[in-house]
């Protein structure tokens, strides 16, 4: 499993060094995020599954849930510690992915949850220009609570304060 840029913690194990059961469990969790299986992921996260767990491409559970349009799951993951600004190995953010996929409710949940529209390559701000969505999102992105915080290294602080505000 790989970890995204700047993530804390011990060095990650390679897939070949993990027991087959661990790999199978991880695959079930990534598939659950893609499918929006809220019940399974709620049980797993509440039992201790790391909400920022990443796959071999650096995609977190949040990234997968966002990309596949599962706003409720995105909100749950953010409320339980998933970082809305965690980039994958291609430096893509969950917010930019949601813009690309035109997942309006996911975009709203990510911005409310502290996502930084200036973070990533391309950033969500660049994506709304690319995909001609500026009329819909520019004002929200410019006033986003997490704007400019991820790129300055304050992503976790912006995320913590936003999550606490929503509690």
ZADRENBA-697395 format. One line per 8 residues: number of its first residue (from 1); for each residue y, z, x of C-alpha. Coordinates in pm, whole numbers, m for minus. Each point is the difference from the previous one (the first is absolute). Example, Ala and Ser with C-alpha at 12.3 -4.5 7.8 and 13.67 -1.06 7.14 Angstrom:
// residues 2
1 = m450/780/1230 ~ 344/m66/137
END
This chain:
// residues 167
1 = 0/0/0 ~ 343/m76/135 ~ 316/197/m44 ~ 337/m145/m70 ~ 285/10/247 ~ 145/342/59 ~ m261/192/m194 ~ m85/348/123
9 = m343/136/68 ~ m293/m36/233 ~ m111/m334/131 ~ m187/m190/m266 ~ m371/m62/13 ~ m130/m352/11 ~ m209/m119/m292 ~ m304/m35/225
17 = 19/369/97 ~ 0/126/m359 ~ m309/77/m204 ~ m82/m269/m258 ~ 68/252/m280 ~ 357/51/122 ~ 62/m374/12 ~ m146/m39/m349
25 = 221/281/m136 ~ 309/m154/159 ~ m82/m340/m151 ~ m44/162/m342 ~ 344/161/31 ~ 171/m326/105 ~ m170/m184/m287 ~ 106/277/m239
33 = 363/m47/112 ~ m22/m378/m51 ~ m159/47/m344 ~ 233/281/m108 ~ m284/249/m45 ~ 224/300/m55 ~ m283/238/m94 ~ m197/m56/321
41 = 305/19/227 ~ 135/309/m175 ~ m331/177/58 ~ m16/m113/362 ~ 362/85/91 ~ m14/336/m174 ~ m324/71/191 ~ 172/m74/332
49 = m6/m377/56 ~ 303/m81/220 ~ 246/m194/m221 ~ 121/m197/305 ~ m349/m118/98 ~ 11/m357/133 ~ m248/m286/15 ~ m67/m233/293
57 = 325/m189/m76 ~ 210/315/m17 ~ 32/m21/m379 ~ 24/342/m163 ~ m137/85/m341 ~ 363/m13/m119 ~ 50/m349/145 ~ m310/m128/m179
65 = 90/166/m330 ~ 355/m137/21 ~ m108/m353/88 ~ m242/m10/m292 ~ 254/135/m250 ~ m125/350/m75 ~ 327/189/m54 ~ m162/318/m133
73 = m226/24/303 ~ 293/m70/233 ~ 192/288/m158 ~ m300/235/27 ~ m54/m86/368 ~ 369/55/85 ~ m3/333/m184 ~ m300/103/210
81 = 144/m87/340 ~ m41/m376/45 ~ 287/m138/208 ~ 173/m283/m192 ~ 134/m131/333 ~ m327/m22/192 ~ m23/m355/139 ~ m325/m187/46
89 = m102/m165/326 ~ 208/m308/m90 ~ 305/228/m44 ~ 7/m61/m377 ~ 115/273/m238 ~ m145/82/m341 ~ 342/m74/m154 ~ 20/m349/153
97 = m356/m67/m121 ~ 94/105/m354 ~ 306/m230/12 ~ m219/m288/120 ~ m245/61/m286 ~ 283/55/m254 ~ m139/339/m100 ~ 314/133/m169
105 = m127/344/m103 ~ m152/57/345 ~ 334/m91/160 ~ 176/259/m217 ~ m257/271/80 ~ 18/m71/375 ~ 381/12/5 ~ m1/323/m204
113 = m260/135/244 ~ 216/m54/308 ~ m94/m350/117 ~ 254/m149/239 ~ 89/m358/m104 ~ 130/m70/353 ~ m330/85/172 ~ m275/m238/105
121 = m28/m364/99 ~ 117/m159/m216 ~ 179/284/m174 ~ 5/25/m379 ~ 370/m92/13 ~ m91/m318/189 ~ m279/m68/m250 ~ 228/17/m303
129 = 223/m259/167 ~ m300/m217/93 ~ m148/12/m349 ~ 332/m26/m187 ~ m25/348/m155 ~ 335/136/119 ~ 147/12/m352 ~ m283/225/m109
137 = m36/236/298 ~ 298/m7/237 ~ 201/278/m170 ~ m305/227/m22 ~ m92/m64/363 ~ 354/62/122 ~ 6/340/m173 ~ m363/91/79
145 = m40/366/108 ~ m217/m105/296 ~ 224/m286/117 ~ 44/m1/378 ~ m207/314/49 ~ m331/m152/112 ~ 154/m219/268 ~ 194/295/139
153 = m314/208/34 ~ 77/223/m299 ~ m258/m152/m233 ~ m199/317/m48 ~ 313/205/m72 ~ 121/m253/m260 ~ m348/m6/m152 ~ m28/381/m13
161 = 337/47/m167 ~ m68/m276/m252 ~ m344/137/m90 ~ 144/352/m38 ~ 276/m137/m224 ~ m264/m155/m228 ~ m204/320/m31
END
